[in-house]
């Protein structure tokens, strides 16, 4: 059974998604999630200047929103870059996250299933072996990130994100 978390057929559905980029540490990357007809577009430009190299957007989830979820399902069309879907159990600059790669060939729409068991703990972009296991019921933030050490424009279209229940 699937539960819809975000469907971007309505341009207003992108409004709760807020950007956070490498500018928090002096970088120059930028991007945003903009609603459109049928899909939202996460687009911008990555810069490696000043130790930067990432752009992200995130949405707060209500407490317990992912309770009973075993996987996220993302319907998207990429540009050939690797993106990341991330989950956080609380918001804040020192909060670690749990991430999974979203690899999409350029051009076509794909539905990607990301089992929560496959999300790896990370803190400031590095593996965090000391982090506790991810608890779906504790997730408060869902996000998308462009990174990967390659400067230039990026574009990821997202039609929707759903939760696959246990």
Buried (B, 14 or more C-beta within 10 A) or exposed (E): EEEEBBBBEEBEBBEEBBBBBBBEEEBBBBBBBBBEEEBBBBBBBBBBEEEBBBBBBBBEBEEEBBBEBBBBBBBBBBBEBBBBBBBBBEEEEEEBBBBBBBEBEEEEEBEBEBEBEEBBBBBEBEEBEEBEEBEBEBBBBBBBBBBBEEBEEBBBBBBBBBBBEE
